[in-house]
Amino acid sequence: MKPVPQATSLRRAPVQRRSAERLTRILDACADLLDEVGYDALSTRAVAQRAGVPIGSVYRFFGNKRQMADALAQRNLERFTEGVTDRLKESGEEGGWRTAMDVVLDEYLAMKRTAPGFSLVDFGNQIPVGARHAEPNHRVADRLTELLSGYLSREPDDDLRRTFLIAVETADTLVHLAFRMAPEGDERIIQEARELLRAYLARVLD
């Protein structure tokens, strides 16, 4: 079992393994219920019942459902980063930024299609939680700058971060459009997104 990240919304970070496992069950239950009932109908009591834990265990970690959704979004970001890292290791170093771009987009699409609750929360952008400086696409751009700068042999400076932020904002908009058009994502729109990203990144990174 992968550890749960210490999200900023946690009242108390888990110390013992049993506590970490309980937090994982809470977030898993939250994700499942988001798919079933949506955010408005989500309740901490329902999450506790689904997770099989006392309601006090939920409140030990979270003051309300918004904090819980923010922690789920943070966990999604950690899992996204791990997925991108694993895919990059499998692909090797051939292809440069083009391979990296495909890896990032493919991992995002995989999570959109398979991760419970992701369609509502993803990295936090559809449920506005947290401070403005921690806006989800900024979080993703920061993480990609940190993760890919070495892979691309580039300095993780403001220019590279700006490049990734523009790419992330563009991909986010087009992928959401693709999934509004088709349950699994309209492939024609996704392909257009790839071509648009390649054209932009070629101008900046080549």
Phi, psi and omega in degrees: 000132179282141181293152177276132180295154177277084181294149182295340182277352181290131173293321182214129179282140179292139180253310181272158181300319181298321179292321178295321178295322178294318177297320177299317179297322179297313181291324176298317179295319177301315181297315180297317182290329175301318178293325186278318188238349182086171185288318184299322182272356179292141176220152179295326179294318178295322178296316179299317179296316180294322182281346181071038180231157175296150180301329178298331178293325177294314182288344174295325182262327189226139177279336181198177184289335178294318177296324178294317178295324179293321177295322177296319178298319178295320177296322176301319180295319178296317180290324175299315179298317179296319180296317178297316180300314180296318180294322179294322178297321180290326184279343183076197185259002180284144176099344175057220185293334179295316175297316180299319180297316179296320180298313181297313181293319181295322179292321178296316179297320180297319179291322177301324185274335191234335187281122179303137178076352187292328182296335179263323187257322196028251180258015175113357192281348179257350173236099190290103179230160177082179183281158183297328181289350180252029179305139190305315182293333173291321176301313182295316180298318177299316182293319179292324177298315179295318186284320191261348183300317178292319179299325182266000183055046179236152175289136178281062186263184182296327179295316179293320179297318179298319178300313180292324179296317178296317179296318180294315179298319180294310181298319181301314181296314184287324178293320177297322175298315181301321182278344170284331182277333182207143184303323180260007180095121179292116186296329179292320178291320178299319179294321176298322178297318178300314182295319179296316179296319179298318180296317180293310184292328176298320179293328186266320190260340181287000000 
